[in-house]
Amino acid sequence: MFAIKKTLALSETGWHDFKRAVFACVLTNLCLFLPFIVIIQAIVTLLDPLMSGGTLDTQKLLLLLAAGCAAALLYFFVYRNEYRKTYTTAYNESAKIRIEAAEHIRKLPLSFFNNKDLSELTTNIMADCASVEHTMSHVVPGLLSTIITSALITVILCFYEWRMALSLFAALPIALCIILLTRTLQAKFGERHVIAKMNVSGQVQEYLEGIKVVKSFGLSGEKSKALESALRNMMWEAIKFEGLAGIFVTLASIILQAGMGLVILVGVTLLSGGSLDPIRFLMFVIISAKIYSPLLVLLTLLPEFFYMLISTARLQRLRTEKAMTGEENISLQNYDIELQSVSFAYGGEEVIKDISLKIPQNSMTALVGPSGSGKSTLSRLIPRFWDVKQGKILIGGRNIRDIDPERLLSYMSFVFQDVVLFNDTVMNNIRIGKHDADDEEVFAAAKLARCDEFTAALPRGYETVIGENGSTLSGGERQRVSIARALLKNAPIVLLDEATASLDPENEGLIQEAISELVKSRTIIVIAHRLRTVMGADKIAVLENGRLVEEGRGDELLAKKGLFARLYNIQQESLGWTAGK
Ligand code: ADP
């Protein structure tokens, strides 16, 4: 029983409710036998005058009729009780598991997501949790209660006639062995089926996400072929898995039902030997007809249970992934940032190598360098999207490893190029910066971020819904929404990824204006692509192949004639070339 608690990862309340659900199922199963006991008694009453020559006891028959009706009524109530206990428990527990899984995912470092694709996590939260829910409502209580009820009935029947009772259940161990012995084979095919299902959901997601590219490059044939083959593969895996389970379950069922023949055979032998009376024989025949139906259900539930163990094991793996932790009630004295010999690797190869850098409070520091030199990675280590491999990062003198990631994020705003917008109104998209902000605060931030210009042209102004990931807005407009968010959040540290996408001059001008509002009296870390725009920064850190190769003010670095000066000159030349063209 405790193994089940662990396997299904039930909470204490869930476990308590689960036990009650199993008890309710046992009660229902036992109640199912009441009408049979009444029928047997009625048959005995009817046969009695024939066998012993007396008169028919009509009063007893009427009493039995009343008992039959009472048994039916009782069955109705216990079944209703079972339904409530089982399903309410399952739904409550699965809601809890789903929320816990989502909460846990939120606390995992980005390194976890780097190795996973989205469809796997979606499967974890949706399909795996649904599996646990199904296991708890439809499978395990039924499975356990059938085992308990069958054991109880065997013991009771043994008192009546132990040889008949044993013959009734003689085939059960063989049938169970068939299912249990083929478990590994079923698990193997089950796993393959689950992987095929996940592959399909990944393909569907990719197909829909990339539909624009698919259409514009005429890839629909090729891409739908990949999806079609994933679907076909899933179909075959399902057929193999279901077919295999079907063969073993049918075989086990046939063997189990052959037990009925054994009951008759043993019964007839005992009857002819005179050691069994016809009434008991009849009782065993009727009971054997009834007892096999829950046992047959048990045989079909077992493979389903094994299949679900695959999902629960995956959920368990997700739940045991180490979350990022840290102190929540922390207050920082200042917002100076210091990197001390920081190294980091996504996989094997280091992409940040032994970087030490001081970013004083209320200053602007620009990270520059060729593409792939590690600028984005470095900027993502500061908010603990990833934890450093070596060295440490301090904010206000505290190691960020000791700060709760969500608390740490509360000190920071982000304006990244890959702005994530929700299919909601402009207003609500900006309000994400500060959930409890009133409308006036949102308008003020939006105005500073120059969102007024484009919202005026929208059909419902700030109340316009902007489509999935803001699909109805231009790149520049999306970025201004993200700046408005950051202004509303009013965090002391701002991480800014300067736009590389070619913006039209008007948009670029507006964004620069919006950014200059944002950077007032804050600690700014900007990933700069156009070096000209960061010449005024307090400090420029130049990266090359993950190393900090130069550091200083713009004019100092130009005078040094190193990498920065080289990159700067190349950009100036290309600008001149473009302008001259
Ligand atoms: P930059 O911002 O200067 O262009 P990045 O920090 O994006 O550089 O990348 C530095 C190196 O890390 C590159 O070699 C890049 O391929 C690698 N890299 C970036 N992001 C990931 C990731 N999520 N997983 C694995 N490698 C990555």
Residues whose N, C-alpha, C, O or C-beta is under 5 A from the ligand:
A	BS01	ADP	Y346 V351 P370 S371 G372 S373 G374 K375 S376 T377
